């Protein structure tokens, strides 16, 4: 069951009440007894996760997918030395291709 927040417009008291969807909203303040009670609506934080949402589909800040040319330029301007892991992967790939022939 949802929890609703109520606030009295007369005395300012604010409280939470667990109610069913089918229950009538409260109207009388438990503190001052006046019929000045209103529901308080607050924004709900929603986080969309998973594929299908543009914010998670693209890693570039503008939301645009980089072109193939931009990716190639980035890879060709790489100044880092080839690591041992990359070398071992290349060797395994060469061995696998030799086995297939």
C-alpha positions in Angstrom: 0.0 0.0 0.0 1.3 3.5 -0.8 2.2 6.0 1.8 0.8 9.5 1.3 2.1 12.7 2.8 -0.5 15.2 4.1 -0.1 18.8 5.3 -2.6 21.0 7.1 -3.0 24.4 5.5 -4.2 25.8 8.8 -1.7 24.7 11.4 1.1 23.5 9.1 1.5 20.0 10.6 2.8 17.4 8.1 2.5 13.6 8.4 2.5 10.4 6.4 -0.4 8.0 6.2 -0.4 4.5 4.7 -3.6 4.1 2.6 -5.1 1.9 0.0 -5.7 3.2 -3.5 -9.4 2.9 -3.0 -9.4 4.8 0.4 -10.8 8.4 0.4 -8.2 11.1 1.0 -8.1 12.5 4.5 -9.6 16.0 4.9 -9.6 16.7 8.7 -6.4 17.6 10.4 -5.6 15.4 13.5 -4.0 18.4 15.3 -6.3 21.3 14.9 -9.5 19.4 13.7 -10.1 21.7 10.7 -10.9 20.5 7.2 -7.8 22.1 5.7 -5.7 18.9 5.0 -4.2 18.5 1.5 -2.0 15.8 0.0 1.6 16.8 -0.6 2.9 15.7 -4.0 6.7 15.5 -4.3 8.7 14.6 -7.4 9.8 11.0 -7.6 13.3 10.1 -8.7 13.2 7.8 -11.6 16.3 6.1 -13.1 15.9 4.3 -16.4 18.4 1.5 -16.7 19.1 -1.0 -19.5 19.2 -0.7 -23.2 16.7 1.3 -25.1 17.3 4.6 -23.4 19.5 7.1 -25.3 21.5 8.2 -22.3 22.9 4.7 -21.8 23.2 3.8 -25.5 25.9 6.3 -26.4 29.1 7.0 -24.6 29.9 10.4 -26.2 28.8 13.5 -24.3 26.7 14.8 -27.2 24.8 11.6 -27.6 26.2 11.1 -31.1 27.9 7.9 -32.2 31.4 8.5 -33.4 32.0 7.8 -37.1 34.2 5.1 -38.3 36.8 7.6 -39.4 37.0 9.2 -35.9 37.5 5.8 -34.4 40.3 5.0 -36.8 42.0 8.3 -36.2 41.9 7.7 -32.5 43.4 4.2 -32.9 46.1 5.3 -35.3 47.2 8.2 -33.0 47.7 5.8 -30.2 51.0 6.5 -28.6 50.9 3.8 -25.9 53.2 0.9 -26.3 51.7 -2.5 -27.0 51.2 -4.4 -23.8 52.2 -7.9 -23.0 48.5 -8.9 -22.9 48.0 -7.5 -26.4 51.0 -9.4 -27.7 49.8 -12.7 -26.2 46.4 -12.2 -27.8 48.1 -11.6 -31.2 50.2 -14.8 -30.7 47.1 -16.8 -29.8 45.3 -15.5 -32.9 48.2 -16.4 -35.1 48.4 -19.9 -33.6 44.6 -20.4 -34.1 44.8 -19.3 -37.7 47.8 -21.7 -38.3 45.8 -24.6 -36.9 42.9 -24.0 -39.3 45.1 -24.2 -42.4 
